[in-house]
Amino acid sequence: MSAPLIPAPLRERLIANYRSNRDGEADHPPVVKLFTPDAQATWLLSELDPEDGLLFGLCDLGIGCAELGYVALAELETVRGPLGLPVERDQWFGADRPLSAYAREASAAGRIMV
């Protein structure tokens, strides 16, 4: 069996961010960066709702318009790029600012710049 896309310690941080953001006003730094190695999609994710498996973050499908939104973890685990490669986690990613800063930068550049 393969390793989970998001390991347990990172899932716990994502869930903690979700639980601390009941009013929707928090601006957490991204906890995890996911990407397609054979396409242009990138996700910077800061929260995970443990009830429905929805992740919140900055989503960039490689079409020139990154946006804040939700994506299902179960869906990300099934995505394959044009060469059949699955979504991967950037093991060396470390956020240095809140999610909103990445969103502003991506809006100006037309893509996530990490």
HUGI-V478319 format. One record per pair of residues at least 24 apart in sequence whose ideal C-beta (glycine too) atoms are under 6 Angstrom apart, sorted by the first residue. I is the first residue (numbers start at 1). GAP is how many residues later the second one is. Records with the same first field share a line. If there is no record, write none. Layout:
I->GAP / GAP
This chain:
5->72
6->26
14->33 / 34
15->33 / 35
17->29 / 30
18->29 / 30 / 31
27->71 / 72 / 73
29->66 / 69
30->65 / 69
33->57 / 60
34->53 / 55
36->45 / 51
37->48 / 51
38->43 / 44 / 45 / 47
39->42
42->70
44->58
46->53
58->44 / 45
60->51 / 52
64->46
66->40 / 45 / 46
68->35
